[in-house]
Amino acid sequence: MIDLELVPKQKRPAGERCCEPVVYPDVERQQAERMAAVAKALGDPVRLQLVDVLRKHAGAVCVCELVPLFDISQPTVSHHLKVLREAGIVGSERQGLWAYYYVKPGALKELSAWLT
């Protein structure tokens, strides 16, 4: 049995902390913003699946090969790829009318290292 001393609640002066923080973040603000952008881009199931497909390929994949994998239109697939590209996860190169996509090497390294 633990004996706890109960004391009445008292109002503390403005600006005074109730207690000291137990831990402080190791992630700096800029790093947190970068990782949050990557996590946000991966927060959609279709985008997560697109990254999964792209990382399994040895080279760049044509968007025309990606469209049949999903029950969404080509413009919607392209929108998801644009979000991934803007987050720095996916790169692309144009060849004629088609765009080819690939996962950028090391794009997920920072988030992955933090998660482990």
Phi and psi restraints in degrees (value plus and minus 20) as a CYANA .aco file:
   2 ILE   PHI    -122.3   -82.3
   2 ILE   PSI     112.5   152.5
   3 ASP   PHI    -115.8   -75.8
   3 ASP   PSI      92.0   132.0
   4 LEU   PHI    -126.5   -86.5
   4 LEU   PSI     114.9   154.9
   5 GLU   PHI    -110.8   -70.8
   5 GLU   PSI     100.0   140.0
   6 LEU   PHI    -113.4   -73.4
   6 LEU   PSI     110.2   150.2
   7 VAL   PHI    -142.3  -102.3
   7 VAL   PSI     127.8   167.8
   8 PRO   PHI     -84.0   -44.0
   8 PRO   PSI     126.8   166.8
   9 LYS   PHI     -87.6   -47.6
   9 LYS   PSI     114.4   154.4
  10 GLN   PHI    -145.2  -105.2
  10 GLN   PSI     123.9   163.9
  11 LYS   PHI     -96.2   -56.2
  11 LYS   PSI     111.4   151.4
  12 ARG   PHI    -115.2   -75.2
  12 ARG   PSI     137.0   177.0
  13 PRO   PHI     -82.5   -42.5
  13 PRO   PSI     130.5   170.5
  14 ALA   PHI     -77.2   -37.2
  14 ALA   PSI     115.4   155.4
  15 GLY   PHI      66.9   106.9
  15 GLY   PSI     -31.7     8.3
  16 GLU   PHI    -102.5   -62.5
  16 GLU   PSI     113.1   153.1
  17 ARG   PHI     -91.3   -51.3
  17 ARG   PSI     129.5   169.5
  18 CYS   PHI    -100.5   -60.5
  18 CYS   PSI     -50.5   -10.5
  19 CYS   PHI    -183.5  -143.5
  19 CYS   PSI     146.5   186.5
  20 GLU   PHI    -102.6   -62.6
  20 GLU   PSI     125.3   165.3
  21 PRO   PHI     -80.3   -40.3
  21 PRO   PSI     124.1   164.1
  22 VAL   PHI     -97.1   -57.1
  22 VAL   PSI     -62.8   -22.8
  23 VAL   PHI    -158.6  -118.6
  23 VAL   PSI     139.3   179.3
  24 TYR   PHI    -136.9   -96.9
  24 TYR   PSI     131.6   171.6
  25 PRO   PHI     -87.8   -47.8
  25 PRO   PSI     120.9   160.9
  26 ASP   PHI    -106.5   -66.5
  26 ASP   PSI     -40.0     0.0
  27 VAL   PHI    -107.8   -67.8
  27 VAL   PSI     103.8   143.8
  28 GLU   PHI     -91.7   -51.7
  28 GLU   PSI     139.5   179.5
  29 ARG   PHI     -76.5   -36.5
  29 ARG   PSI     -68.1   -28.1
  30 GLN   PHI     -81.5   -41.5
  30 GLN   PSI     -64.2   -24.2
  31 GLN   PHI     -83.7   -43.7
  31 GLN   PSI     -61.1   -21.1
  32 ALA   PHI     -83.1   -43.1
  32 ALA   PSI     -59.3   -19.3
  33 GLU   PHI     -85.8   -45.8
  33 GLU   PSI     -61.0   -21.0
  34 ARG   PHI     -83.6   -43.6
  34 ARG   PSI     -68.0   -28.0
  35 MET   PHI     -86.3   -46.3
  35 MET   PSI     -54.9   -14.9
  36 ALA   PHI     -86.2   -46.2
  36 ALA   PSI     -57.8   -17.8
  37 ALA   PHI     -83.9   -43.9
  37 ALA   PSI     -61.2   -21.2
  38 VAL   PHI     -86.3   -46.3
  38 VAL   PSI     -66.4   -26.4
  39 ALA   PHI     -82.9   -42.9
  39 ALA   PSI     -59.4   -19.4
  40 LYS   PHI     -84.7   -44.7
  40 LYS   PSI     -62.1   -22.1
  41 ALA   PHI     -83.2   -43.2
  41 ALA   PSI     -55.2   -15.2
  42 LEU   PHI    -102.7   -62.7
  42 LEU   PSI     -24.0    16.0
  43 GLY   PHI     -95.4   -55.4
  43 GLY   PSI     -18.6    21.4
  44 ASP   PHI    -128.2   -88.2
  44 ASP   PSI     113.3   153.3
  45 PRO   PHI     -77.5   -37.5
  45 PRO   PSI     -59.5   -19.5
  46 VAL   PHI     -86.1   -46.1
  46 VAL   PSI     -62.6   -22.6
  47 ARG   PHI     -86.2   -46.2
  47 ARG   PSI     -58.5   -18.5
  48 LEU   PHI     -82.0   -42.0
  48 LEU   PSI     -62.2   -22.2
  49 GLN   PHI     -88.2   -48.2
  49 GLN   PSI     -56.8   -16.8
  50 LEU   PHI     -81.5   -41.5
  50 LEU   PSI     -65.4   -25.4
  51 VAL   PHI     -82.4   -42.4
  51 VAL   PSI     -59.8   -19.8
  52 ASP   PHI     -80.3   -40.3
  52 ASP   PSI     -65.5   -25.5
  53 VAL   PHI     -85.8   -45.8
  53 VAL   PSI     -66.3   -26.3
  54 LEU   PHI     -84.8   -44.8
  54 LEU   PSI     -57.7   -17.7
  55 ARG   PHI     -91.9   -51.9
  55 ARG   PSI     -40.5    -0.5
  56 LYS   PHI    -101.3   -61.3
  56 LYS   PSI     -37.1     2.9
  57 HIS   PHI    -105.4   -65.4
  57 HIS   PSI     125.6   165.6
  58 ALA   PHI     -92.9   -52.9
  58 ALA   PSI     -50.9   -10.9
  59 GLY   PHI    -149.2  -109.2
  59 GLY   PSI    -179.3  -139.3
  60 ALA   PHI     -97.5   -57.5
  60 ALA   PSI     127.8   167.8
  61 VAL   PHI    -136.5   -96.5
  61 VAL   PSI     112.6   152.6
  62 CYS   PHI     -90.1   -50.1
  62 CYS   PSI     121.1   161.1
  63 VAL   PHI     -78.8   -38.8
  63 VAL   PSI     -49.3    -9.3
  64 CYS   PHI     -86.3   -46.3
  64 CYS   PSI     -42.1    -2.1
  65 GLU   PHI    -102.6   -62.6
  65 GLU   PSI     -41.7    -1.7
  66 LEU   PHI    -105.1   -65.1
  66 LEU   PSI     -54.9   -14.9
  67 VAL   PHI     -75.5   -35.5
  67 VAL   PSI     -66.4   -26.4
  68 PRO   PHI     -84.8   -44.8
  68 PRO   PSI     -35.3     4.7
  69 LEU   PHI     -96.9   -56.9
  69 LEU   PSI     -35.0     5.0
  70 PHE   PHI    -148.1  -108.1
  70 PHE   PSI     134.1   174.1
  71 ASP   PHI    -112.8   -72.8
  71 ASP   PSI      29.2    69.2
  72 ILE   PHI    -158.5  -118.5
  72 ILE   PSI     144.2   184.2
  73 SER   PHI     -95.6   -55.6
  73 SER   PSI     143.3   183.3
  74 GLN   PHI     -80.4   -40.4
  74 GLN   PSI     -62.4   -22.4
  75 PRO   PHI     -80.9   -40.9
  75 PRO   PSI     -53.7   -13.7
  76 THR   PHI     -90.6   -50.6
  76 THR   PSI     -60.4   -20.4
  77 VAL   PHI     -80.5   -40.5
  77 VAL   PSI     -64.8   -24.8
  78 SER   PHI     -82.0   -42.0
  78 SER   PSI     -57.9   -17.9
  79 HIS   PHI     -82.2   -42.2
  79 HIS   PSI     -66.0   -26.0
  80 HIS   PHI     -81.8   -41.8
  80 HIS   PSI     -60.2   -20.2
  81 LEU   PHI     -85.6   -45.6
  81 LEU   PSI     -56.0   -16.0
  82 LYS   PHI     -83.6   -43.6
  82 LYS   PSI     -63.6   -23.6
  83 VAL   PHI     -80.5   -40.5
  83 VAL   PSI     -64.1   -24.1
  84 LEU   PHI     -85.1   -45.1
  84 LEU   PSI     -57.3   -17.3
  85 ARG   PHI     -86.7   -46.7
  85 ARG   PSI     -63.5   -23.5
  86 GLU   PHI     -86.1   -46.1
  86 GLU   PSI     -48.3    -8.3
  87 ALA   PHI    -100.8   -60.8
  87 ALA   PSI     -26.7    13.3
  88 GLY   PHI      63.8   103.8
  88 GLY   PSI      -7.0    33.0
  89 ILE   PHI    -106.4   -66.4
  89 ILE   PSI     -58.7   -18.7
  90 VAL   PHI    -138.7   -98.7
  90 VAL   PSI     123.0   163.0
  91 GLY   PHI    -133.1   -93.1
  91 GLY   PSI     144.0   184.0
  92 SER   PHI    -165.4  -125.4
  92 SER   PSI     138.3   178.3
  93 GLU   PHI    -161.9  -121.9
  93 GLU   PSI     120.3   160.3
  94 ARG   PHI    -113.8   -73.8
  94 ARG   PSI     118.6   158.6
  95 GLN   PHI    -156.5  -116.5
  95 GLN   PSI      79.6   119.6
  96 GLY   PHI      47.3    87.3
  96 GLY   PSI    -146.9  -106.9
  97 LEU   PHI    -101.1   -61.1
  97 LEU   PSI     -37.2     2.8
  98 TRP   PHI    -122.9   -82.9
  98 TRP   PSI     131.6   171.6
  99 ALA   PHI    -131.7   -91.7
  99 ALA   PSI     117.9   157.9
 100 TYR   PHI    -132.4   -92.4
 100 TYR   PSI     114.6   154.6
 101 TYR   PHI    -138.6   -98.6
 101 TYR   PSI     132.9   172.9
 102 TYR   PHI    -174.4  -134.4
 102 TYR   PSI     135.2   175.2
 103 VAL   PHI     -99.9   -59.9
 103 VAL   PSI     108.7   148.7
 104 LYS   PHI     -87.7   -47.7
 104 LYS   PSI     113.9   153.9
 105 PRO   PHI     -79.1   -39.1
 105 PRO   PSI     110.8   150.8
 106 GLY   PHI      58.4    98.4
 106 GLY   PSI     -17.5    22.5
 107 ALA   PHI     -83.1   -43.1
 107 ALA   PSI     -51.1   -11.1
 108 LEU   PHI    -124.0   -84.0
 108 LEU   PSI     -16.5    23.5
 109 LYS   PHI     -81.5   -41.5
 109 LYS   PSI     -65.9   -25.9
 110 GLU   PHI     -84.2   -44.2
 110 GLU   PSI     -66.1   -26.1
 111 LEU   PHI     -86.0   -46.0
 111 LEU   PSI     -62.1   -22.1
 112 SER   PHI     -83.4   -43.4
 112 SER   PSI     -63.1   -23.1
 113 ALA   PHI     -83.1   -43.1
 113 ALA   PSI     -61.3   -21.3
 114 TRP   PHI     -86.8   -46.8
 114 TRP   PSI     -59.1   -19.1
 115 LEU   PHI     -88.1   -48.1
 115 LEU   PSI     -47.2    -7.2
